[in-house]
């Protein structure tokens, strides 16, 4: 491994972190820096991105004295209603340029984050279209200056202590504090957007198909015109007869196809009904298994009894044979050996 490879891997590991002394980590994470253009580190502005940032777009309602309305319990409901109306208007307007994946509004009070609106589109084309259409427009009497943001994952950009209501910096925190939006409003906005973009995609697909069919028809007509104009009556009758013959020939094919589909439907129905039959047959299968286990244990016990009786019979036969052999040997010895009286008589006679 060369020194250049080691250095490159080290720079990749510390890129846009606190150890990186060249690139600004805050701009990379949240798309804004409190030092602005005076920051001593580089702000890597993306040329194209899915996320579009519109700085200072949302402003709180103004009191008759010309000051922002304070967030007190008496004004909480009014402020939430005002914000959701703003959110709905901006979402519906920006969704015309592309399908929106996520939209967040900052609740911070720092100068570089107050009123910032982050819009993440599903594709980069939507962000590019919104950037070209919003640039130079006005909202509530203020000019809009959209810019591409490097933020693509808002989990790293948001303050995690604020999610637990434990952030000690409050609105002056350098990480994002997002304003809450009701779930009912989000559900309705995304549902309308999904329906609109789905219909648009389907309509464009149908238009493309219709355009293609018209082009093919035009090409066919031009080709026939080049070949000599209209088709003669004889050729037309021949074509009609061929079409009729083809229709007659295709009838059994369609019927065979219909029979095949019917067989397939029957098999699918049997396959779907099989789990219900198996559920219904579970008690019967359990009783059958128990009966099989009892027969198996009964057969094993009978085989053990037979083997034990066979061993006992074999042992008794061995003992009988042994007793018979002993008895026969004793009889042989009694025949060969004469008694005492017989020996004496034999001796007297011999004398």
CORCORZI-V36605 format. One record per pair of residues at least 6 apart in sequence whose ideal C-beta (glycine too) atoms are under 7 Angstrom apart, sorted by the first residue. I is the first residue (numbers start at 1). J is the second residue. Records with the same first field share a line. If there is no record, write none. Layout:
# CORCORZI-V36605
I->J + J
This chain:
# CORCORZI-V36605
14->20
15->23
16->23 + 25 + 28
17->25
18->25
22->41 + 42
23->41 + 42 + 44
24->33 + 39 + 41 + 42 + 43
26->33 + 174
27->33 + 43
28->44 + 150
29->156 + 157
30->151 + 157 + 175 + 176
31->53 + 149 + 150 + 151
32->112 + 113 + 116
33->39 + 43 + 112
34->110 + 112 + 174
36->112
44->150
45->148
46->148 + 150
48->124 + 128 + 148
49->124 + 127 + 148 + 149 + 150
50->120 + 121 + 124 + 127 + 152
51->118 + 119 + 120 + 127 + 149 + 151 + 152
52->119 + 127 + 130 + 131 + 146 + 148 + 149
53->116 + 118 + 146 + 147 + 149
54->117 + 134 + 144 + 146
55->116 + 145
56->114 + 115 + 116
57->115 + 117 + 139 + 144
58->86 + 105 + 115 + 117
59->115 + 140
60->68 + 69 + 79
61->69 + 82
62->68 + 69
63->69
69->75 + 79
71->79
83->179
84->181 + 182 + 185
87->105 + 181
88->185 + 189
90->117
91->100 + 103 + 189
94->100 + 119 + 130
95->193
97->126 + 129 + 130 + 133
98->121 + 122 + 123 + 125 + 126 + 127 + 129 + 130
99->121 + 122 + 126 + 193 + 197
100->119 + 121 + 193
101->120 + 121 + 122
102->120 + 154
103->119
104->118 + 154 + 178
105->117 + 178 + 179
106->113 + 114 + 115 + 116 + 176 + 177 + 178
107->171 + 177 + 178 + 179
108->114 + 171 + 173 + 176 + 177
109->171 + 172
110->171 + 172
118->149 + 151
119->130
121->127
127->148
131->146 + 148
134->144 + 146
135->146
137->144
138->144
151->157
157->175 + 176
158->175 + 176 + 178
159->167 + 173 + 175 + 176 + 177
161->167
162->173 + 177
167->173
171->177
